[in-house]
């Protein structure tokens, strides 16, 4: 079965609109769904290697930043910048962050990779 990209986009837009409408209807005692998104990724000037500032919006108690798409990716340092709690922990799965509170978090990540190597980097966020 073939489905056009346009049809998929229309279906996902309708689905997102329905979800957004449901999110606006809250009653006392309702459970707020966990939402985590990468809001912005900004390269920063760095003397050696590469540095990125990653802004997330997450209402979970902790979350994992996933880093995909770059072979031999080498994270040399991670610093909490805004509302990102204590120093995040780095593992092969990604970067675990325990924010001070839900909302917007900003994390700075240093890599030893060349900036050109990071062109294919995909950063995701998952509640953990």
Order of alpha helices (4+ residues) and beta strands (2+ residues): alpha-beta-beta-beta-beta-beta-beta-beta-beta
